[in-house]
Amino acid sequence: MKRTLLNVGFAVACIIDFAIAIVISFQVGMAVILRKAYAAWKTDWSDQVGTIYRDIDLNEADKTGYDLYIPVNADKEKDQTLIVYIHGGGFTSGDKSDGERLCKYFTSKGYICASVNYTLKDGAHESNFNKMYEQILEQVSSIKEKAADIGYHITEMATSGASAGGYLAMLYAYRDAEVSPIPVKLVFQMTGPATFEPEVWGDTTKENMLLSASVGSGKVVTHDMIASGEFE
């Protein structure tokens, strides 16, 4: 009996070690991929490439605001395309400065770019997916107005982001693209989850479903609300 337990324990230990090895290998692989991506986005930035307008519409209370990147060769007589970058960080961390490398790269290719902040659910602030989305929508309106003040007419845009920002980029593109202050023509993102349906994440208990719905919407969701159809 002892020998059997010993063998089972050894097998479990081997499985755990194997799983850890897979995770480490995956992390190393992802790090290599990201390094290659960052290297590809490297830009020799100078005033000859573009101009950065930082901390526009900065709101210290909500921790919102954006940086605007204008390419030096942007023609004020022609319609312009905007790329909006939304940073990642699990909705609890991150900053618009995380998008600087990518924004500089696309600006060097002739696109107006903006990297935006949104209120994080970080313990110091209360936030949810809808609030973050609404803040990004408001900032796109500001970006359009700010660009117009400088002399550029933006007629179309792409949303982009990484991880949590990738999710918000897709939410923006597929939820209200038609009512966006600037029409959305493209969305591209990196590692952003395409759904927060609890079942997809393995959260099949009613408690986890309610928690997911409450955190995502910013409302206290109950069993009765779901049963009656009050909560969609």
BAFI-3210 file (N, C-alpha, C; in Angstrom, 3 decimals, decimal comma, padded with zeros to 6 digits):
// residues 232
n [1|2|3|4|5|6|7|8|9|10|11|12|13|14|15|16|17|18|19|20|21|22|23|24|25|26|27|28|29|30|31|32|33|34|35|36|37|38|39|40|41|42|43|44|45|46|47|48|49|50|51|52|53|54|55|56|57|58|59|60|61|62|63|64|65|66|67|68|69|70|71|72|73|74|75|76|77|78|79|80|81|82|83|84|85|86|87|88|89|90|91|92|93|94|95|96|97|98|99|100|101|102|103|104|105|106|107|108|109|110|111|112|113|114|115|116|117|118|119|120|121|122|123|124|125|126|127|128|129|130|131|132|133|134|135|136|137|138|139|140|141|142|143|144|145|146|147|148|149|150|151|152|153|154|155|156|157|158|159|160|161|162|163|164|165|166|167|168|169|170|171|172|173|174|175|176|177|178|179|180|181|182|183|184|185|186|187|188|189|190|191|192|193|194|195|196|197|198|199|200|201|202|203|204|205|206|207|208|209|210|211|212|213|214|215|216|217|218|219|220|221|222|223|224|225|226|227|228|229|230|231|232]
n.u [000,832|001,893|003,886|002,353|001,070|003,330|004,225|002,088|002,264|004,761|004,188|002,303|003,908|005,693|003,957|003,186|005,679|006,132|004,030|004,728|007,086|006,089|004,610|006,663|008,181|006,311|006,080|008,674|008,777|006,761|007,936|010,110|008,762|007,444|009,644|010,675|008,563|008,537|011,029|010,582|008,880|010,475|011,448|013,283|012,898|012,221|011,960|011,672|010,118|007,641|005,203|004,498|001,729|001,184|-000,672|-003,357|-006,568|-006,388|-007,428|-007,122|-008,538|-010,079|-008,073|-007,734|-007,115|-005,068|-002,400|-001,364|-000,258|001,222|002,035|004,819|004,572|001,883|-000,821|-002,588|-004,537|-005,749|-007,877|-007,532|-006,346|-006,930|-005,306|-006,152|-004,745|-005,146|-004,149|-002,999|-003,230|-004,782|-007,058|-006,531|-004,121|-001,418|-000,719|-001,088|001,373|002,428|001,800|003,503|005,711|004,475|002,739|004,544|005,740|003,612|002,978|005,256|004,728|002,849|000,339|-002,040|-001,937|-003,175|-002,819|-004,604|-005,864|-007,768|-010,143|-008,915|-009,655|-008,460|-008,460|-008,063|-009,793|-013,147|-014,359|-015,512|-016,222|-018,026|-017,803|-015,108|-015,209|-017,000|-015,469|-013,358|-014,747|-015,565|-013,074|-012,243|-013,900|-012,805|-010,238|-010,741|-011,646|-009,401|-007,459|-008,616|-008,426|-005,696|-005,474|-006,076|-008,103|-009,845|-011,182|-011,628|-010,981|-008,947|-009,181|-007,090|-005,169|-003,717|-004,106|-006,132|-006,677|-006,940|-009,316|-011,078|-010,712|-011,900|-014,488|-015,221|-015,093|-016,969|-019,281|-020,357|-019,592|-020,823|-021,875|-019,727|-017,678|-015,767|-015,764|-015,303|-013,059|-011,406|-010,180|-007,566|-005,717|-003,795|-003,574|-005,990|-008,889|-011,737|-014,190|-016,115|-017,789|-018,785|-018,818|-016,988|-014,596|-014,528|-015,935|-018,476|-020,243|-023,094|-022,533|-020,035|-020,747|-022,486|-020,713|-018,913|-020,648|-021,376|-018,952|-018,146|-020,229|-020,575|-022,734|-024,750|-025,549|-028,141|-029,509|-032,261|-032,549|-031,418|-033,038|-035,531|-035,070|-034,388|-031,742|-029,565]
n.v [-001,202|001,234|001,463|001,751|004,206|005,775|005,528|006,729|009,305|010,041|009,991|012,041|014,189|014,200|014,863|017,436|018,741|018,492|020,022|022,539|022,896|023,090|025,483|027,312|027,053|028,011|030,670|031,588|031,256|033,075|035,420|035,618|035,916|038,368|040,051|040,014|041,223|043,775|044,615|044,799|046,958|049,058|052,426|055,117|057,777|061,245|064,843|064,995|062,934|062,998|064,644|064,718|065,132|065,369|064,045|064,987|066,269|065,432|063,754|063,636|062,483|060,374|059,163|059,345|060,291|061,156|060,534|062,115|061,446|062,885|062,536|063,897|064,223|064,341|065,345|068,266|068,888|066,608|063,765|061,997|059,017|057,433|055,656|054,078|053,205|050,925|050,290|047,305|045,189|043,690|045,070|046,265|047,510|049,227|051,682|054,541|055,109|052,684|052,153|053,590|052,784|051,314|053,284|055,245|053,818|053,372|056,002|056,811|055,626|057,177|057,443|059,043|058,728|057,610|057,073|055,823|056,333|054,738|054,401|052,370|049,248|049,141|049,007|051,484|052,844|052,615|050,664|049,368|047,264|048,625|051,306|051,827|051,501|053,595|055,793|055,619|056,015|058,687|059,921|059,479|061,255|063,618|063,386|063,620|066,291|067,655|067,039|068,327|070,967|071,306|071,122|068,873|066,562|063,886|060,967|058,246|055,273|052,916|050,516|049,348|047,185|045,578|042,521|043,151|045,599|044,827|043,435|045,580|047,076|045,436|045,398|048,055|048,238|046,339|046,834|049,513|050,658|052,018|054,315|055,621|058,506|058,743|056,851|053,318|051,292|049,140|046,627|045,524|043,378|042,232|039,267|039,628|038,665|037,231|036,851|036,983|035,136|033,137|030,307|029,681|030,211|028,285|028,784|027,589|027,597|029,071|031,160|032,108|032,949|035,057|036,747|037,352|038,689|040,861|042,183|042,812|044,483|046,396|046,465|045,200|041,988|039,626|036,288|036,356|038,534|037,610|035,403|036,626|038,102|040,701|041,478|041,648]
n.w [000,000|000,875|-001,019|-003,327|-002,846|-002,783|-005,409|-006,757|-005,744|-006,749|-009,480|-009,679|-008,934|-011,062|-013,147|-012,364|-012,475|-015,211|-016,221|-015,224|-016,627|-019,224|-019,022|-018,440|-020,791|-022,621|-021,743|-022,188|-024,953|-025,751|-024,860|-026,588|-029,027|-028,559|-028,211|-030,789|-032,125|-030,918|-031,755|-034,476|-034,485|-033,879|-034,021|-035,310|-033,762|-034,197|-034,534|-037,188|-037,895|-036,565|-034,389|-030,925|-028,900|-025,646|-022,821|-023,182|-022,394|-019,730|-016,849|-013,611|-011,525|-012,633|-013,958|-016,739|-020,186|-023,044|-025,433|-028,377|-031,628|-034,373|-037,727|-039,480|-042,188|-042,731|-044,667|-044,654|-046,407|-047,159|-046,361|-043,270|-041,564|-038,455|-035,825|-032,923|-029,909|-027,247|-024,075|-022,313|-019,343|-017,687|-016,905|-014,516|-014,328|-016,088|-018,710|-020,889|-021,934|-022,538|-025,135|-026,706|-028,350|-030,442|-031,454|-032,327|-034,360|-036,250|-036,747|-038,063|-040,427|-041,533|-040,319|-038,206|-034,728|-031,535|-028,076|-025,441|-022,077|-019,449|-016,777|-014,293|-012,688|-009,948|-007,205|-006,019|-007,568|-008,785|-011,377|-014,574|-017,434|-019,143|-018,316|-018,929|-021,694|-022,440|-021,714|-023,524|-025,898|-025,529|-025,543|-028,145|-029,500|-028,532|-029,605|-032,325|-032,421|-031,403|-033,338|-035,507|-034,647|-034,845|-037,508|-039,046|-040,753|-039,766|-041,051|-040,821|-038,846|-036,965|-034,375|-031,771|-029,604|-026,685|-024,971|-022,258|-023,388|-026,013|-025,907|-025,279|-027,581|-029,503|-028,455|-028,836|-031,651|-032,573|-031,227|-031,295|-033,742|-035,826|-034,692|-033,788|-033,213|-035,139|-038,034|-037,777|-039,407|-039,206|-036,983|-034,985|-032,886|-030,017|-028,344|-026,959|-025,111|-026,663|-025,590|-022,560|-021,550|-018,906|-019,064|-021,044|-019,845|-017,992|-015,707|-014,397|-012,324|-010,725|-009,032|-009,906|-012,440|-011,833|-010,516|-012,589|-014,364|-012,783|-012,214|-014,821|-015,795|-013,872|-012,236|-009,557|-009,885|-009,645|-009,032|-009,464|-011,176|-013,537|-014,095|-014,488|-016,697|-016,452|-016,300|-018,959]
ca.u [000,000|002,792|004,584|001,388|000,932|004,588|004,237|001,110|002,840|005,842|003,558|001,727|005,025|006,203|002,978|003,299|006,937|005,948|003,147|005,528|008,025|005,326|004,297|007,906|008,514|005,367|006,442|009,915|008,416|006,039|008,893|010,870|007,855|007,226|010,881|010,748|007,550|009,021|012,153|010,002|008,229|011,456|011,440|014,231|011,988|012,750|011,003|011,526|009,145|006,321|005,066|003,659|001,001|000,988|-001,572|-004,514|-007,783|-005,965|-008,334|-006,383|-009,464|-010,424|-006,856|-007,935|-006,348|-004,428|-001,287|-001,677|000,938|000,932|003,184|005,282|004,181|000,424|-001,281|-003,782|-005,520|-006,309|-008,477|-006,545|-006,762|-006,477|-005,180|-006,264|-004,166|-005,670|-003,163|-003,430|-002,895|-005,794|-008,050|-006,138|-002,838|-001,065|-000,763|-001,017|002,771|002,730|001,569|004,357|006,518|003,610|002,248|005,640|005,943|002,562|003,098|006,322|004,151|001,922|-000,958|-002,231|-002,151|-003,462|-002,784|-005,556|-006,015|-009,131|-010,145|-008,596|-010,250|-007,194|-008,576|-008,201|-010,877|-014,178|-014,510|-016,062|-016,011|-018,837|-017,213|-013,886|-015,630|-017,565|-014,367|-012,627|-015,637|-015,468|-011,751|-012,191|-014,507|-011,806|-009,144|-011,217|-011,675|-008,021|-006,810|-009,196|-007,836|-004,331|-005,613|-006,182|-009,471|-009,831|-012,438|-011,765|-010,062|-008,791|-008,935|-006,075|-004,786|-003,110|-004,703|-007,364|-006,890|-007,418|-010,747|-011,784|-010,648|-012,941|-015,774|-015,490|-015,291|-018,129|-020,464|-020,946|-018,762|-021,611|-022,139|-018,448|-017,411|-014,994|-016,126|-014,302|-012,865|-010,529|-009,732|-006,509|-005,317|-002,836|-003,884|-007,186|-009,953|-012,881|-015,438|-016,049|-018,810|-018,189|-018,631|-015,785|-013,462|-014,641|-016,690|-019,821|-021,128|-023,932|-021,855|-019,011|-021,442|-022,981|-019,547|-018,419|-021,607|-021,340|-017,676|-018,111|-021,223|-020,558|-024,004|-024,903|-026,442|-028,645|-030,153|-033,602|-032,428|-031,155|-034,220|-036,644|-034,689|-034,080|-030,341|-029,287]
ca.v [000,000|002,378|001,549|002,282|005,633|006,395|005,601|007,744|010,612|010,296|010,281|013,387|015,138|014,259|015,600|018,849|019,238|018,583|021,169|023,741|023,015|023,576|026,895|028,075|027,044|028,912|032,046|031,911|031,404|034,334|036,510|035,704|036,473|039,786|040,778|040,174|042,212|045,085|044,974|045,194|048,257|050,071|053,605|056,172|058,905|062,601|065,844|064,780|061,846|063,440|065,436|064,073|065,999|064,473|064,319|065,780|065,981|064,651|063,776|062,941|061,704|059,138|058,646|059,257|061,230|060,464|061,126|062,174|061,395|063,419|062,366|065,158|064,302|064,323|066,423|068,902|069,011|065,284|063,049|061,230|057,812|057,380|054,379|054,255|052,082|050,785|049,467|046,159|045,191|042,978|046,048|046,737|048,206|049,673|053,121|054,905|055,108|051,340|052,127|054,567|052,169|051,006|054,547|055,865|053,029|053,658|057,413|056,887|055,118|058,175|057,428|059,726|057,715|058,062|056,042|056,345|055,750|054,528|054,159|050,984|048,653|048,875|049,132|052,913|053,353|051,674|050,701|048,174|047,286|049,666|052,607|051,943|051,673|054,930|056,755|055,557|056,652|060,128|060,398|059,504|062,543|064,645|063,231|064,195|067,741|068,127|066,949|069,384|072,236|071,377|071,283|067,590|066,043|062,426|060,432|056,821|054,870|051,518|050,342|048,329|047,080|044,319|041,872|043,843|046,634|044,151|043,186|046,855|047,466|044,672|045,862|049,323|048,026|045,515|047,236|050,778|051,230|052,896|055,584|056,180|059,845|058,488|055,496|052,267|050,492|047,998|046,365|044,514|043,359|041,213|038,415|040,048|037,658|037,590|036,678|036,765|034,185|032,325|028,911|029,572|030,268|027,195|029,207|027,092|027,749|030,267|032,235|032,677|033,656|036,311|037,576|037,827|039,665|042,047|042,886|043,346|045,532|047,417|046,384|044,006|041,088|038,539|035,173|036,775|039,455|036,807|034,569|037,441|038,795|042,104|041,680|041,029]
ca.w [000,000|000,936|-002,305|-004,288|-002,567|-003,176|-006,875|-007,173|-005,406|-007,711|-010,778|-009,585|-008,936|-012,437|-013,954|-011,984|-013,047|-016,655|-016,467|-014,980|-017,749|-020,382|-018,779|-018,596|-022,213|-023,281|-021,391|-022,901|-026,362|-025,918|-024,680|-027,837|-030,040|-028,259|-028,498|-032,248|-032,508|-030,491|-032,624|-035,768|-034,325|-033,492|-034,877|-034,958|-033,629|-034,109|-035,025|-038,627|-038,069|-036,131|-033,165|-029,899|-027,975|-024,506|-021,695|-023,595|-021,600|-018,567|-015,699|-012,557|-010,692|-013,340|-014,586|-018,181|-021,002|-024,160|-026,170|-029,806|-032,474|-035,707|-038,627|-040,041|-043,596|-042,871|-045,540|-044,108|-047,486|-047,423|-045,244|-042,522|-040,837|-037,064|-035,117|-031,470|-029,166|-025,895|-023,364|-021,535|-017,928|-016,918|-016,440|-013,187|-014,405|-017,433|-018,949|-022,298|-022,365|-023,039|-026,581|-027,389|-029,413|-031,573|-032,025|-033,076|-035,583|-037,224|-037,121|-039,069|-041,677|-042,055|-039,653|-036,934|-033,690|-030,178|-027,037|-024,457|-020,747|-018,969|-015,336|-013,972|-011,489|-009,274|-005,760|-005,720|-008,401|-009,186|-012,828|-015,192|-018,888|-019,767|-017,994|-019,723|-023,087|-022,594|-021,639|-024,799|-026,872|-025,302|-025,932|-029,610|-029,866|-028,238|-030,569|-033,596|-032,266|-031,242|-034,652|-036,339|-034,183|-035,381|-038,951|-039,736|-040,840|-039,667|-041,592|-040,525|-037,785|-036,556|-032,950|-031,525|-028,209|-026,254|-023,808|-021,876|-024,401|-027,211|-025,670|-025,402|-028,992|-030,196|-027,947|-029,526|-033,092|-032,899|-030,470|-031,738|-034,810|-036,675|-034,018|-033,367|-033,749|-036,357|-038,482|-037,586|-040,615|-038,947|-035,621|-034,868|-031,482|-029,613|-027,192|-026,239|-025,089|-027,509|-024,837|-021,117|-021,139|-017,835|-019,456|-021,867|-018,931|-017,045|-014,528|-014,674|-011,174|-010,788|-008,296|-010,772|-013,521|-011,276|-010,250|-013,881|-014,884|-011,930|-012,436|-016,180|-016,032|-012,832|-011,522|-008,721|-010,608|-008,804|-009,740|-009,875|-012,316|-014,734|-014,326|-014,967|-017,923|-016,148|-016,674|-020,259]
c.u [000,868|003,480|003,662|001,227|002,175|004,649|003,277|001,658|003,933|005,265|002,977|002,820|005,590|005,277|003,071|004,561|006,814|005,104|003,905|006,491|007,330|005,035|005,530|008,298|007,623|005,747|007,704|009,621|007,713|006,987|009,712|010,029|007,668|008,473|011,033|009,765|008,019|010,175|011,643|009,372|009,214|011,488|012,488|013,460|012,743|011,671|010,783|010,524|007,747|006,374|004,128|003,043|000,586|-000,057|-002,720|-005,740|-007,465|-006,943|-007,686|-007,291|-009,783|-009,217|-007,055|-007,145|-005,651|-003,241|-001,615|-000,388|000,555|002,159|003,542|004,820|002,668|-000,037|-002,594|-004,875|-006,214|-006,917|-007,440|-007,182|-006,135|-006,347|-005,203|-005,722|-004,687|-004,770|-003,812|-003,057|-003,965|-006,861|-007,687|-004,822|-002,579|-001,261|-000,626|000,415|003,185|002,580|002,506|005,138|005,668|003,108|003,331|005,860|004,895|002,557|004,171|005,850|003,062|000,562|-000,954|-002,571|-002,484|-003,402|-003,580|-005,467|-007,490|-009,058|-009,950|-009,363|-009,096|-007,261|-008,765|-009,353|-011,889|-014,375|-015,136|-015,912|-016,782|-018,261|-015,961|-014,231|-016,150|-016,468|-013,567|-013,436|-015,554|-014,126|-011,577|-012,819|-013,512|-010,655|-009,526|-011,181|-010,263|-007,281|-007,315|-008,621|-006,430|-004,353|-005,776|-007,614|-009,421|-011,184|-012,650|-010,743|-010,001|-008,606|-007,949|-005,767|-004,161|-003,818|-006,037|-007,705|-007,382|-008,901|-011,548|-011,783|-011,716|-014,336|-016,179|-015,858|-016,596|-019,411|-021,140|-020,138|-019,529|-021,887|-020,851|-018,263|-016,580|-015,324|-014,977|-014,240|-012,089|-010,291|-008,650|-005,977|-004,409|-003,287|-005,098|-008,251|-011,164|-014,211|-015,140|-017,231|-018,195|-017,912|-017,344|-014,535|-013,521|-015,379|-018,147|-020,769|-021,911|-023,258|-020,807|-019,635|-021,934|-021,825|-019,016|-019,330|-021,544|-020,080|-017,651|-019,025|-021,170|-021,854|-024,004|-025,965|-026,840|-029,253|-031,513|-033,564|-032,218|-032,398|-035,368|-036,346|-034,369|-032,645|-030,054|-027,853]
c.v [001,254|002,595|002,166|003,779|006,390|006,571|006,662|009,140|011,003|010,685|011,684|014,446|015,312|015,079|017,085|019,465|019,438|019,802|022,478|023,979|023,557|025,063|027,759|028,165|028,008|030,367|032,485|032,145|032,711|035,523|036,715|036,349|037,970|040,616|041,026|041,235|043,613|045,555|045,463|046,579|049,379|051,197|054,599|057,489|060,235|063,562|065,711|063,666|062,308|064,249|064,715|065,151|065,125|065,000|065,251|065,308|065,120|064,855|062,955|062,057|060,359|058,458|058,407|060,361|060,454|061,246|061,036|062,291|061,836|063,250|063,681|065,334|064,234|065,553|066,992|069,066|067,686|064,676|062,135|060,030|057,814|055,937|054,673|053,008|052,105|049,812|048,317|046,298|044,561|043,875|046,630|047,512|048,619|051,171|053,386|054,933|053,736|051,261|053,013|053,958|051,900|052,281|055,262|055,143|053,395|055,129|057,586|056,386|056,045|058,225|058,329|058,656|058,367|056,869|056,573|055,630|055,574|054,195|052,677|050,526|048,183|048,967|050,572|053,528|052,238|051,792|049,398|048,326|048,411|051,061|052,845|052,236|053,081|055,994|056,779|056,236|058,174|060,679|060,400|060,803|063,671|064,597|063,860|065,717|068,315|068,111|068,052|070,747|072,425|071,538|070,007|067,044|064,518|061,876|058,950|056,430|053,355|051,515|049,197|048,287|045,734|043,822|042,546|044,932|046,053|043,840|044,467|047,357|046,736|045,107|047,143|049,067|047,313|045,940|048,473|051,446|052,267|054,244|056,214|057,567|059,803|057,064|054,499|051,396|049,208|047,865|045,307|044,566|042,179|040,561|038,869|038,968|038,126|037,432|036,572|035,931|033,237|030,882|028,702|029,526|029,172|027,557|028,826|027,226|029,053|031,447|032,912|033,440|035,020|037,278|038,178|038,909|040,964|042,868|043,533|044,529|046,669|047,466|045,130|043,128|039,925|037,438|035,592|037,689|038,681|035,992|035,353|038,135|040,264|042,442|040,934|040,576]
c.w [000,000|-000,405|-003,367|-004,104|-003,009|-004,688|-007,401|-006,916|-006,380|-009,072|-010,790|-009,648|-010,343|-013,337|-013,661|-012,580|-014,555|-017,012|-016,286|-016,133|-018,989|-020,237|-018,996|-020,064|-022,989|-023,020|-022,117|-024,380|-026,635|-025,781|-025,949|-028,933|-029,825|-028,532|-029,992|-032,728|-032,141|-031,369|-033,979|-035,688|-034,000|-034,509|-034,392|-034,919|-033,517|-034,587|-036,526|-038,936|-037,689|-034,851|-032,208|-029,008|-026,794|-023,517|-022,056|-022,815|-020,387|-017,411|-014,599|-011,707|-011,336|-013,977|-016,087|-018,881|-022,105|-024,712|-027,650|-030,610|-033,892|-036,610|-039,297|-041,484|-043,805|-043,642|-045,010|-045,158|-047,784|-046,160|-044,593|-041,817|-039,448|-036,600|-033,625|-030,785|-027,731|-025,129|-022,612|-020,072|-017,063|-016,320|-015,074|-013,196|-015,851|-017,606|-020,443|-022,828|-022,905|-024,556|-027,372|-028,550|-030,657|-032,247|-032,825|-034,400|-036,630|-037,647|-038,187|-040,430|-042,229|-041,400|-038,420|-035,898|-032,356|-029,246|-025,855|-023,117|-020,421|-017,485|-015,052|-012,738|-010,610|-007,758|-005,338|-006,500|-008,675|-010,691|-013,303|-016,701|-019,564|-019,532|-018,827|-021,185|-023,332|-022,572|-022,940|-025,895|-026,756|-025,778|-027,451|-030,126|-029,661|-029,239|-031,903|-033,541|-032,168|-032,574|-035,572|-035,952|-034,737|-036,894|-039,749|-039,646|-040,875|-040,103|-041,300|-039,479|-037,646|-035,047|-032,764|-030,039|-027,920|-025,008|-023,450|-022,889|-025,714|-027,106|-025,866|-026,846|-029,797|-029,755|-028,673|-030,989|-033,411|-032,190|-031,065|-032,840|-035,626|-036,026|-033,487|-033,974|-035,027|-036,794|-038,321|-038,834|-040,351|-037,453|-035,682|-033,445|-031,188|-028,306|-026,378|-026,253|-025,889|-026,779|-023,349|-020,641|-020,104|-018,246|-020,242|-020,989|-017,872|-015,779|-014,709|-013,483|-011,294|-010,097|-009,168|-011,931|-013,039|-011,022|-011,545|-014,440|-014,090|-012,163|-013,816|-016,392|-015,029|-012,054|-010,648|-009,369|-009,694|-009,672|-010,285|-011,099|-013,611|-015,095|-014,934|-016,288|-017,719|-016,536|-017,960|-020,308]
res [m|k|r|t|l|l|n|v|g|f|a|v|a|c|i|i|d|f|a|i|a|i|v|i|s|f|q|v|g|m|a|v|i|l|r|k|a|y|a|a|w|k|t|d|w|s|d|q|v|g|t|i|y|r|d|i|d|l|n|e|a|d|k|t|g|y|d|l|y|i|p|v|n|a|d|k|e|k|d|q|t|l|i|v|y|i|h|g|g|g|f|t|s|g|d|k|s|d|g|e|r|l|c|k|y|f|t|s|k|g|y|i|c|a|s|v|n|y|t|l|k|d|g|a|h|e|s|n|f|n|k|m|y|e|q|i|l|e|q|v|s|s|i|k|e|k|a|a|d|i|g|y|h|i|t|e|m|a|t|s|g|a|s|a|g|g|y|l|a|m|l|y|a|y|r|d|a|e|v|s|p|i|p|v|k|l|v|f|q|m|t|g|p|a|t|f|e|p|e|v|w|g|d|t|t|k|e|n|m|l|l|s|a|s|v|g|s|g|k|v|v|t|h|d|m|i|a|s|g|e|f|e]
***
